[in-house]
Amino acid sequence: MTSLSFPASSLQSLSDPAREGLPYWTFWLLLSIILLLLFFIFLRDKDLRRRLSAFLSGAKRKMLRLRLQAKLRKERDKKSGLWKELGRKAWSEDIRIEGTTEVFRRLKVLEEEKSTRQMEWHEIYSQIESLGKQREDVRKSHHEAVRAEETLKKPFEDRMAELKGREKDLKKQRAQAERETRDAAAGPRAAGPTIEELKGRLVGTGEEEARIEEERAAVQAELDARDRKIREMDLKHREEDQAREKGIREWEKKKETVQKRIIELKKTSEPLYERLGKTLDESRIEHKELAACYFQIDVVNKAIQDLQTRFEKLQ
């Protein structure tokens, strides 16, 4: 039986590598051969090379066109900005030419309203700053007033602690006197206070306890009055602070409304400035304040013309 089982196990161990597949080096060798064949086919096939070159060239031209279009947009935006700057200079220097009367009229209306709105904005801002400072001052004053009340309350708190401590001692003394009184009444005892003395001590302790209780009530009433006053101060301060906060929020809303209107006026003015600058650029009237803008516009125009020429060549 041993001789029969040995060949079977040997055959099993020999069949395992067959199930593992091809070695790695064989795979890479076959892949290299395939790539080499494809390379030789590419070298021999001129039409394939031409089509591939045309494809790559087309993709390159497309990328170049996209880059040139982006540069053109950038230069045109720059030119638009220079027209606006030219229009603002003409407006500030009151440089008028034929065909700009209506633009000047509309800009005047917009600029006057913008100036009024800006003054209104600064007034609202000053009001908000004043209310905010006033609010902080009132808060500080309130905290100081509360601290003053807490300081006035401190002696009464200390006195209440003393009375509670004294009351605790008297309870101990009463308990001891009552115990000694019971012991004296139970029978003969060693020399010490008599029953009458012990009873007198109990009476004195009770009287002092009553006096302490009365003083505690008075001190507690004072503490309650101080606490009530502090609560009333806090309540009044919260109500007034909420009213101030509400007022500040209302002013903030007004400021936001005015600020939005100023932004709208600026946006409305921008096309008018650009229109005015474009008209001046076309007329090119002589003026020292406009010469620098003319020069910058010429530089941008040349850049735009060069980019357009390069773009047309790629069509």
C-alpha positions in Angstrom: 0.0 0.0 0.0 2.9 2.3 0.7 4.4 1.8 -2.7 1.1 2.5 -4.4 0.4 5.8 -2.6 3.9 7.3 -3.3 3.4 7.7 -7.1 0.0 9.3 -6.6 1.4 12.0 -4.3 4.3 12.6 -6.7 1.9 13.0 -9.6 -0.2 15.5 -7.6 2.9 17.6 -6.7 4.1 17.6 -10.3 0.7 18.8 -11.6 0.5 21.9 -9.3 2.9 24.1 -11.3 0.9 23.4 -14.4 -2.2 25.0 -12.8 -0.2 28.1 -11.8 -0.1 29.5 -15.4 2.7 31.0 -17.5 5.8 32.4 -15.7 6.0 36.2 -15.6 9.0 36.4 -17.9 7.1 34.6 -20.6 4.2 37.2 -20.4 6.6 40.1 -20.7 8.5 38.5 -23.5 5.2 38.0 -25.5 4.1 41.6 -24.7 7.5 43.0 -25.9 7.2 41.0 -29.2 3.7 42.4 -29.8 4.8 46.0 -29.2 7.8 45.5 -31.5 5.5 44.2 -34.2 3.2 47.2 -33.9 6.2 49.5 -34.1 7.4 47.9 -37.4 3.8 48.1 -38.8 3.7 51.8 -37.9 7.1 52.5 -39.6 6.0 50.7 -42.8 2.4 52.2 -43.0 2.8 55.9 -44.2 -0.9 56.5 -44.4 -1.3 55.5 -40.7 1.6 57.9 -39.8 0.0 60.7 -41.8 -3.4 60.2 -40.1 -1.8 60.1 -36.6 0.2 63.2 -37.3 -2.9 65.0 -38.6 -4.8 64.0 -35.5 -2.1 65.2 -33.2 -1.6 68.4 -35.2 -5.4 69.1 -35.0 -5.5 68.6 -31.3 -2.5 70.9 -30.9 -4.1 73.6 -33.1 -7.3 73.3 -31.1 -5.4 73.8 -27.8 -3.6 76.8 -29.3 -6.9 78.3 -30.5 -8.4 77.9 -27.0 -5.3 79.6 -25.4 -5.5 82.5 -27.9 -9.2 82.9 -27.3 -8.6 83.2 -23.6 -5.8 85.8 -24.2 -8.1 87.7 -26.5 -10.9 87.8 -23.9 -8.3 89.1 -21.3 -7.1 91.9 -23.6 -10.6 92.9 -24.6 -11.5 93.1 -20.9 -8.4 95.2 -20.3 -9.5 97.5 -23.1 -13.0 97.8 -21.6 -11.4 98.8 -18.3 -9.2 101.4 -20.0 -12.3 102.9 -21.7 -13.9 103.2 -18.3 -10.9 104.8 -16.9 -10.8 107.2 -19.8 -14.5 108.0 -19.3 -13.9 108.7 -15.6 -11.0 111.1 -16.4 -13.2 112.9 -18.9 -16.0 113.1 -16.3 -13.8 114.4 -13.6 -12.1 117.0 -16.0 -15.5 117.9 -17.6 -14.1 117.1 -21.1 -17.1 117.1 -23.4 -17.3 116.4 -27.1 -20.2 116.1 -29.5 -22.4 113.1 -28.8 -21.6 112.9 -25.0 -24.2 115.4 -23.7 -26.7 112.7 -22.8 -24.1 110.5 -21.1 -22.9 113.5 -19.0 -26.5 114.2 -18.0 -27.2 110.6 -16.9 -23.9 110.4 -15.1 -24.6 113.7 -13.3 -27.9 112.3 -12.0 -26.3 109.0 -10.9 -23.3 110.7 -9.3 -25.5 113.1 -7.3 -27.6 110.3 -6.0 -24.5 108.3 -5.2 -23.0 111.2 -3.3 -26.2 111.7 -1.3 -26.4 108.0 -0.5 -22.7 107.9 0.6 -23.3 110.8 3.0 -26.4 109.0 4.3 -24.3 105.8 4.7 -21.7 107.6 6.8 -24.4 109.2 9.0 -26.0 105.8 9.6 -22.6 104.3 10.3 -21.8 107.0 12.9 -25.2 106.4 14.5 -24.5 102.7 14.8 -21.0 103.4 16.3 -22.5 105.8 18.8 -25.3 103.4 19.8 -22.8 100.6 20.2 -20.5 102.7 22.4 -23.5 103.8 24.4 -24.5 100.2 24.9 -21.1 99.2 26.1 -20.9 102.1 28.5 -24.3 101.2 30.0 -23.3 97.6 30.3 -20.1 98.6 32.1 -22.1 101.0 34.4 -24.6 98.2 35.2 -21.8 95.7 36.1 -20.2 98.3 38.4 -23.6 99.0 40.1 -24.2 95.3 40.6 -20.7 94.9 42.1 -21.4 97.8 44.4 -24.6 96.1 45.6 -22.7 92.8 46.1 -20.1 94.7 48.2 -22.9 96.2 50.4 -24.4 92.7 50.8 -21.1 91.1 51.9 -21.2 92.3 55.6 -24.7 90.9 56.0 -23.5 87.5 54.5 -20.6 87.5 57.0 -22.9 88.3 59.9 -25.3 85.6 58.8 -22.5 83.1 58.8 -21.5 84.1 62.3 -25.1 83.8 63.6 -25.4 80.4 62.1 -22.2 79.3 63.8 -23.3 80.8 67.2 -26.7 79.1 66.8 -24.9 75.7 66.2 -22.8 76.2 69.4 -25.9 77.1 71.5 -27.6 73.9 70.3 -24.7 71.9 71.5 -24.7 73.7 74.9 -28.5 73.2 75.2 -28.1 69.5 74.5 -25.3 69.1 77.1 -27.3 71.1 79.7 -30.4 68.9 79.1 -28.3 65.8 79.5 -26.7 67.0 82.7 -30.2 68.0 84.0 -31.5 64.5 83.4 -28.6 63.0 85.1 -29.0 65.2 88.2 -32.7 64.5 88.4 -32.0 60.7 88.2 -30.1 60.5 91.5 -27.1 61.5 93.6 -24.2 62.8 91.5 -20.7 64.2 92.1 -20.1 67.8 92.9 -21.0 70.1 90.0 -23.8 72.5 89.0 -27.0 72.1 90.8 -30.3 71.4 89.0 -31.3 75.1 89.5 -28.0 76.2 87.9 -28.5 73.8 85.0 -32.1 75.0 84.5 -30.9 78.6 84.6 -28.3 77.8 82.0 -31.1 76.3 79.8 -33.2 79.4 80.2 -30.2 81.7 79.3 -29.4 79.5 76.3 -33.0 79.7 75.1 -33.1 83.5 75.5 -29.9 83.8 73.5 -31.2 81.5 70.8 -34.4 83.6 70.5 -32.3 86.8 70.2 -30.1 85.2 67.5 -33.2 84.0 65.7 -34.6 87.5 65.7 -31.3 89.0 64.4 -31.1 86.2 61.7 -34.6 87.2 60.5 -33.5 90.9 60.3 -30.3 90.0 58.5 -32.1 87.7 56.1 -34.6 90.4 55.3 -31.7 92.7 54.4 -30.1 90.1 52.2 -33.5 89.4 50.5 -33.9 93.1 49.9 -30.4 93.3 48.3 -31.0 90.3 46.1 -34.3 91.7 45.0 -32.8 95.0 44.1 -30.0 93.2 42.1 -32.7 91.2 40.2 -34.7 94.3 39.5 -31.5 96.0 38.2 -30.7 93.0 36.0 -34.2 92.8 34.6 -34.3 96.5 33.8 -30.9 96.4 32.2 -31.9 93.4 30.0 -35.0 95.1 28.8 -33.2 98.4 28.0 -30.3 96.4 26.4 -32.7 94.5 24.2 -34.3 97.8 23.1 -30.9 99.2 22.2 -30.0 96.0 20.3 -33.2 96.3 18.4 -32.5 99.9 17.5 -29.0 98.9 16.3 -30.4 96.1 14.1 -32.8 98.6 12.5 -30.0 101.0 11.7 -28.0 98.0 10.3 -30.9 97.2 8.0 -31.0 100.9 6.8 -27.2 100.8 6.2 -27.5 97.6 4.2 -30.3 99.1 2.1 -28.3 102.3 1.4 -25.2 100.2 0.7 -27.0 98.1 -1.9 -28.3 101.2 -3.6 -24.7 102.6 -3.8 -23.6 99.4 -5.4 -26.5 99.5 -7.9 -25.6 103.1 -8.8 -22.0 102.1 -9.4 -23.0 99.2 -11.6 -25.3 101.5 -13.6 -22.5 104.1 -14.0 -19.9 101.6 -15.4 -21.5 101.2 -18.9 -21.9 105.0 -19.2 -18.2 105.5 -18.3 -17.2 102.9 -20.8 -19.5 104.5 -23.5 -18.0 107.9 -22.8 -14.4 106.5 -22.9 -15.1 104.6 -26.2 -16.4 107.8 -27.8 -13.3 109.8 -26.7 -11.1 107.0 -28.0 -12.7 107.2 -31.4 -12.4 111.0 -31.5 -8.9 111.2 -29.9 -9.1 114.8 -28.9 -5.9 116.4 -27.6 -5.8 116.6 -23.9 -2.9 116.0 -21.5 -5.1 114.2 -18.9 -6.1 111.7 -21.6 -2.8 111.0 -23.3 -1.7 108.2 -20.9 -5.0 106.4 -21.4 -4.6 106.7 -25.2 -1.2 105.2 -25.1 -2.3 102.2 -23.0 -5.3 101.6 -25.3 -2.9 101.6 -28.3 -0.7 99.0 -26.6 -3.8 96.8 -26.0 -5.1 97.3 -29.5 -1.7 96.1 -30.9 -1.8 93.0 -28.7 -5.4 92.2 -29.8 -4.4 92.6 -33.5 -1.5 90.3 -33.0 -3.6 87.6 -31.3 -6.3 87.8 -33.9 -3.7 87.3 -36.7 -2.3 84.3 -35.0 -5.8 82.9 -34.4 -6.7 83.3 -38.1 -3.6 81.4 -39.1 -4.8 78.4 -37.1 -8.2 78.2 -38.8 
